[in-house]
Amino acid sequence: MRSLFIALLIAFPAVVFAQTNYQPGYIVHNSGDTVKGFINYQEWRYSPSAVAFKVNLSDAIPQQISPGMVKGFGIPGGERYASFIGPMTINRNIFPDIPSRLDTTRRPASIFMKQLTTGDHLTLYLYTDVGKNKFFIAEKQGPVSELRYYEYYGPAHTDEVTDNLFRGQLNLYIYKYNNGDEKLLAAMADVKYEAQDLEDAVNRLNSVVVNGKTERTDRDHPKSKIRFFAGAGVSPITNSYTYSGTSITTSNNVTSVNTVSGESISHSVMLNLDGGVDFMINPDIQQFIFRAELSVATFGEHAQQPATTDFAAFNFSYTGIYVSVVPQLIYNVYNTNKFKVYIDGGFGLHAVSYSNGGGNYSISNGYGTGFYVPVQAGVVINKKFEISVQYSGFTSAATYSTVTVSNKVSANIGIKYLFN
């Protein structure tokens, strides 16, 4: 098992640098024609300047698609991107990296914008780059316009100034599509130049009244970035029993009392149940995942040692329960819809409780806490089933009279079900 784990770790770096993630997708040509194929779909930190596209997955060389070549591209059930070619503001607008004066400069741009939400009237887009987020809006079958927002330092370079011109742009749509609804106009006064605020605002602008109730007409239903899981596992345990005593010897009428010790080893297994939640940066790609896991395990053993010249016989049984909380970071080094291979690192905090099960010794201390660093590798099949191998180096101990018990857990084999 350890050899398999080491082999996976050795193989992972080569996989990381060679990784692509071609998913079924499509591009829309400027003529309006849609071509289905496969897109190298990545967890882009910033809006992509180009994407790799294959008509057939077996194609050796992909096409590099830039904004000027297409109207957009998308992944069915995933993200959609639209092309924009036209003037765009260049100002940085993410605090604290903002300019020291108002900069309204606009320059020609050719970019891909991510679609955030859409409806019967309006569609909202986002373009991200270093130090800036730019939002765009378009009416149905209409041109795309940038929502204007400027953030900069005042003369003293300590006061932050914002020009929220985008609120006025949104108000114009309220008069056009919502009959100048006063509640909506009042709500726009508090809208921030942030994705969630603007999504909510555009969704309200896309609302219609049906039987006296307001219903949203947006057709996008983003996937949740939160996923729950539950699973079980098994771990081999090495149980070490260290015992000590005294040996009394007499030689030449001189009595000597000596301390002697011994150790015996046995092996057993530990069973665990675990569950928790995953937080994903992009649920469509699932490249990086932060995991918070709670695990409860139980183990037990019957220990015995026959009497020797120096030691009395001991005979006892015990059970142990440990609870651990493990925050960790998962990286899918090989990442497709059907199959993923990941590595995982984090740290664990655990509490262990022992209880006596019988025998001629009783427990004297049966509770402890500790810290350990788990390293894990595994696979995910069809986004539902996860199989993993973990190395933890977890150790716990308890004392039974003159016998000290140490339980060492090196590895764990687990399976989980992912509630997507």
C-alpha positions, 0 to 999 in steps of 0.5 A: 500500500505504501509502495502504491502511494509513493508511486502515485506521488512520483507520477504526479509531477509529470501529470501536472505539467502535461495536463489539459482539460478538454470538455465537450463545448462549442464555439459560435462563429461571427456568422452565427453558426455553432460548431460543437467540439471540445474546449480546453476548459481551465480554472482561469484566474483572469479572463482568457485571451484565447482558448484551445478548441478541437473539433474531434478529441483525437485531433493532434493540434488544437485551434487557438480561438481568439475573441476576434474569431468568434462571437463566443464559446461555452460548455453545455451546463457550464460557463459561457463566454462572449466576445467584445471588440470595442473601447474599454476603460483601462483604470484599475478599480480593485482597492487598494491598487487604484490610481491616484487620480480619475482616469477615464481613458478608453482604449480598443479592446478585444476580450472574452467576457464571462456571462454571469446571468441573463434573462428576457431583457438583459445579460450581464458579463464580467471581464477580469484582469490584473487589478481590475474587474469590468462589468458589461451589459447587453439588451437582448439582440443589442450591443454590449456596453461597459458599466462605468465605474471609477475608483481612485485616491483623492488629493490627499492620497488617503481618501477613496473616491468612487464614481458610480456611473453604472447606477445611472445606466441601470436606472435607464433600464428600469424606466425602459423595462420596469415602468420606472418602478420606484422601489427598484430605483431606490434599490439601485442607489445601494448597488455595489460594483461587485458580481453578486450585487450586479447579478441581483440587480440585473435579475430584478430588472429581468423580472416580470409580474405573473398573477400579482407575483414577481418572477425572475426570467433569468435562465442561468442557474449557477452550480453551487460552489459547496459540496457535501460528502460522506464516507468510510475507511479502514486503517491498519494499526500497530499496537505496541505494549511497553511494560516495566517492573523490578527484578530482585537478585541476591548474590554473595548475600547482597540483594539488588533491585533492578528496573527491567522493561519489555515490549510486545507488538500486535496488529489490528484495524481501525474503522472510521466514518467521515463527512464534511464539505468541499468549497470549490473555486469553480464547480464546473472545473473543480481544479482546486478544492478546500475541504473541511472534514470530520472523522470518527474512528473506533479501534480495540484490542485484547492484549496479554502477556504470560508471566516471566521471571521478571514480569507478572502476567497481564491480560486486558482489553480496551477500546478507543475512539478518536475524533479528528477535524482535518482542513485540507487543500485538494488539487486535481492534477488530472481532471476530466468529467469522468475521472480525476486524480488528486493530491491532498495536504492539510493538518489534523487535530484529534482527540482520543478516548480510551475505555477499559474492556476487562482484564486484570489491569485498569486504565489510568489515563484514557484521554488525549489530544494531538496534531498530525499532518496527513498527506493523501492521494486519490481518484474521483469517478464520475464526480460521485465516488472517491477512493483515497490512500492517506498517510498520516503518522497518527499516534495515540497512547494510554497507560494501564498500570505498568503497561503503556499502550501506543497505537500507530496509524500510518495509512488509511484506505477510504471511499467517499460519496460526493453529493454533487 
